[in-house]
Amino acid sequence: MPSRTFNVLFLCTGNSARSIMAESILNQQGLGRFQAFSAGSQPAGQVHPYAIELLQRNHFPVENLRSKNWDEFAAADAPQMDFVLTVCDHAKAELCPVWPGQPMSAHWGVADPVAVAGDEATRHKAFADAFLVLNRRISLLANLSFDKLSRLSLQTELDRIGQA
């Protein structure tokens, strides 16, 4: 794949934490090689305040983050996606949206910090854990040599990163 800017859509159900954090992380770490977006099949309608707080504390952009329906990206005038990555957690029996079409896709399941019950410290830790997993995976994605990978090799790498 030639060097260019890749459009990446992160999907989860609520689009209030995991996919939002992934969007912000990749837009910063991607250094112009990526344009990240996020959406949900059943958006919560607002970004969770713990996600915003965590991103700000780690110096990631939050200005344009908002919870949105994935229908925005299925419209005819929407940016064409090169990659669609789901970040919902199958292990918790959470429904994960499916994206039709031709973009490369992979499942990068991350436990839902919004679903964690407990005191404030426990809930903040759940958000920090999700952030760390996403940050590590996105760093691996951002450092791939796309121009040296065949489509099949790239799919293998995307799947491998989802296990990291």
N, C-alpha and C positions, 0 to 999 in steps of 0.2 A: 504494500500500500504506500503510495507516495506521501511525502511530508506535506501536511496541510492541517487546517483546523477541523477537528472532529466534533460533531454534535453528539452529546451523551445525555440520555434521559434516565434519571433514577426514579423508579416507581416503588411505591408501597401503597398500602390501603389508605391511610389517613393523611399522608403528606403533611405531617406536623413536626416530625423530628428526624428520623433516619435519612429519608430521601432529601430533606432540606439541608441537613448537615453535609451530606455527600455533595450536593450541588455547590455549596459554598466552598468546601474543601477543594474540589476539583477545579473550580474556577480560579482559585488562587494557585494551587500546586501545578496546574496544567500549563502555566506560563504562556498562554496564548495558543497552545497546541490543541486546547479543548474549549468548547463552550458547553457548560453543563446546565441542565434544566432538571426540574423535579415536578412530580405530579402524583396524584392518588386516584384510585378508582372510587373511593368514597371519602373525599377530602374533609378534614376536620373543620376547615374554614379559617383556622388561625394557626400560626406557628407556635409551638409550645414555648413558653418563656424560658424554660431551662435550656432548650436548644439555642436560643438567641444568646442567653447569658454565657453559655459554654463557648460558642463561636467567638463572641466578642472578647472573652478572657484570653482566647488563644489567637487573637488578631486575625480572624477570618472575616470576610465581608458579610454584612447582614442587610444592607440597605434595600435591596430589591427582593428579599425573600418573602414569599407568601404561599399559603396553602391553596392549591388549585387542582381542578379536575383534569384528568388526562385527556379529556375531550379537546382541550385547547391545542394539544399537540397532534391530534388526529385530523384537524381541520386542513383544508386544501392549502391555506396560506401559511401554515405552521412550518418551522424549520424542519428540514428532512433529517432524521436521526441516523447516525452511523452505528450507534450502540444504544441498547436499551438494557439496563441493569436493574433487576428487582432486588430489593433489600429487605423484604418482609421475611418473617421467621416461620418457615414451614413447621419447625419442631413444636411450635405452640399452636398448631392447627389454625394459623391465621390465613385468611384468604389472600392470595397474591394475584395482582392483576396480570393478565397476559397481553402482550403487545403484538398485534398482527403486523405482517409486512416483512420487509427484507433486511432490516438492520440486524447486525450481530447482537446476540443477546446472551445473558448469563444470569444465574441466580446467585446473589451474594447475601444469603440470609444473615440477618443481624437481629438479635433479641430486641423486642420493642420496649424501649425504656419508658414509654408512656404507660404501659400496662403494669409496671412495677408498683406494688403497694408497699407501704411502710412509711417510716419517718422521712423527713426531708433529706437527711444524709444518705439514706438508702436509695432514694429516688435520684439524687444528684449523682451517686456512684453509678447507677444504671445508665444515665446519660453519658457519663465519662467513659464507661466501658464501650458503649456503642460508638462513641466518637473515636476512640483508639482503634477499634477494629476497622472502621471506615477509613480513617486516616492512613493506616498501614496498607490497606488494599488499594486505595487511590494512589498512594505513592508508588506501588508496584505497577499500576496501570500507566501512570504518567511517565514512568521510566522505560516502558517497552519500546523497542526499536521497530516501529510499525513498517518502515520501509524494508525491513529485512525478514518480515514474517509473511508467510502465505496465509490465506484466509483460514485454512484448516489449523495451522499452527497458532494463529491468533485466537481462534475459538478455544483451543486447548489451553492457552495462557489465561484467557478470561475465566474459564472454568476453574483452573488451578488457583487463581487469585481469590475466587470465591470461597476457597477452602482455607485460605491463609489466615 
